[in-house]
Amino acid sequence: MSDLHITGTQSTPSINGDWQAGVLAMQGDSYPENSYELFGQVIEWVERFLAQESRPLSLDLRLLYLNTSSIKAMMDIFDLLEEAHGKGRQTQVSWHYDRRNERVAELAEEFREDCTFPFVIQPYDE
């Protein structure tokens, strides 16, 4: 069991995986130079958690902007959650977005259409 902590930068989100709580949180912009370098370790953390634990896994997202490679990485993460959900695991996503940024809400909605697990899209005011 190990937590995941990746400090955010101007072009990468802060990412925190709390193993004990079963929560993976991401916040900020995501347009890294090398998305595999960033998200590879996140995907590995999710895979490890799903393989070693039977507890629920929740994603708490406050992503403001995602480039194409970040969107692909998120799709890979959601696919892992979907597969686990299909096997009876409790998985869920809560995507919080700035009410003034409808593009992020539309992106989250596109992701949600492909998922059968609980997926909440929640606006907030900055």
ZIJO-V622924 format. One record per residue. N is the residue number from 1. RES is the residue in one letter. PHI is phi in degrees with one decimal (999 if undefined). OMEGA is omega in degrees with one decimal (none if undefined). Layout:
BEGIN
N | RES | PHI | OMEGA
N | RES | PHI | OMEGA
END
This chain:
BEGIN
1 | M | 999 | 179.9
2 | S | -154.8 | 176.8
3 | D | -79.3 | 178.5
4 | L | -121.8 | 178.5
5 | H | -134.1 | 176.0
6 | I | -125.2 | -178.9
7 | T | -72.2 | 179.2
8 | G | -73.4 | 174.7
9 | T | -128.8 | 178.3
10 | Q | -61.2 | -175.5
11 | S | -111.0 | 179.0
12 | T | -133.8 | -179.7
13 | P | -76.8 | 168.5
14 | S | -76.3 | -175.9
15 | I | -131.1 | 179.8
16 | N | -133.8 | 175.3
17 | G | -106.9 | 178.4
18 | D | -99.6 | -174.5
19 | W | -59.6 | -176.0
20 | Q | -63.5 | -178.5
21 | A | -82.0 | -177.1
22 | G | 69.5 | -177.8
23 | V | -129.8 | 173.1
24 | L | -115.3 | -177.3
25 | A | -115.5 | 176.4
26 | M | -131.8 | -177.6
27 | Q | -146.5 | 175.2
28 | G | 122.1 | 177.5
29 | D | -85.6 | 178.8
30 | S | -137.3 | 171.6
31 | Y | -141.4 | -177.7
32 | P | -69.7 | 176.7
33 | E | -64.6 | 179.5
34 | N | -129.5 | -175.2
35 | S | -67.4 | 179.3
36 | Y | -64.8 | 179.0
37 | E | -60.7 | 179.9
38 | L | -74.7 | -171.5
39 | F | -83.3 | 177.4
40 | G | -56.6 | -179.6
41 | Q | -71.2 | 177.3
42 | V | -70.2 | 179.3
43 | I | -62.1 | 177.4
44 | E | -61.1 | 179.4
45 | W | -63.0 | 179.3
46 | V | -62.4 | 179.4
47 | E | -60.0 | 178.9
48 | R | -61.7 | -179.4
49 | F | -60.9 | -177.7
50 | L | -66.0 | 179.9
51 | A | -78.7 | -171.4
52 | Q | -100.0 | -176.4
53 | E | -118.1 | 173.9
54 | S | -111.8 | -178.8
55 | R | -74.1 | 176.6
56 | P | -62.0 | 174.0
57 | L | -124.8 | -179.8
58 | S | -118.2 | 171.7
59 | L | -105.9 | 177.2
60 | D | -117.4 | -172.2
61 | L | -112.1 | 171.1
62 | R | -134.6 | -177.8
63 | L | -89.8 | -174.2
64 | L | -96.7 | -179.2
65 | Y | -150.0 | 176.4
66 | L | -130.9 | 174.0
67 | N | -83.1 | -174.4
68 | T | -59.3 | -178.3
69 | S | -69.8 | 175.8
70 | S | -69.7 | 177.3
71 | I | -61.8 | 178.0
72 | K | -60.8 | 179.4
73 | A | -63.5 | 178.2
74 | M | -64.1 | 177.2
75 | M | -60.6 | 177.9
76 | D | -62.8 | 178.6
77 | I | -65.3 | 179.0
78 | F | -63.6 | 176.2
79 | D | -62.1 | 177.0
80 | L | -63.1 | 178.5
81 | L | -65.2 | -179.6
82 | E | -63.6 | 179.0
83 | E | -62.6 | 178.9
84 | A | -63.9 | 178.8
85 | H | -60.6 | 178.6
86 | G | -63.2 | 178.5
87 | K | -95.7 | 175.9
88 | G | 96.4 | 178.3
89 | R | -77.9 | 174.1
90 | Q | -85.1 | 175.2
91 | T | -134.2 | 178.2
92 | Q | -158.6 | 176.0
93 | V | -128.1 | 169.7
94 | S | -120.7 | -178.4
95 | W | -110.3 | 179.9
96 | H | -98.2 | -179.2
97 | Y | -138.2 | 176.2
98 | D | -66.1 | -177.2
99 | R | -52.2 | -179.0
100 | R | -80.1 | -176.6
101 | N | -112.7 | -177.0
102 | E | -67.0 | 179.6
103 | R | -61.4 | 178.9
104 | V | -67.0 | 177.8
105 | A | -61.7 | 178.8
106 | E | -65.4 | 177.8
107 | L | -63.8 | 179.0
108 | A | -60.0 | 179.1
109 | E | -63.9 | 177.4
110 | E | -62.6 | 176.4
111 | F | -62.7 | -175.6
112 | R | -60.9 | -179.1
113 | E | -58.9 | -177.8
114 | D | -94.7 | -174.5
115 | C | -114.9 | 175.4
116 | T | -102.8 | 177.0
117 | F | -78.0 | 179.6
118 | P | -58.3 | -175.3
119 | F | -142.5 | -176.8
120 | V | -101.5 | 175.4
121 | I | -113.9 | -170.3
122 | Q | -124.1 | 176.8
123 | P | -77.0 | 172.9
124 | Y | -140.3 | 177.4
125 | D | -105.3 | 177.1
126 | E | -78.5 | none
END
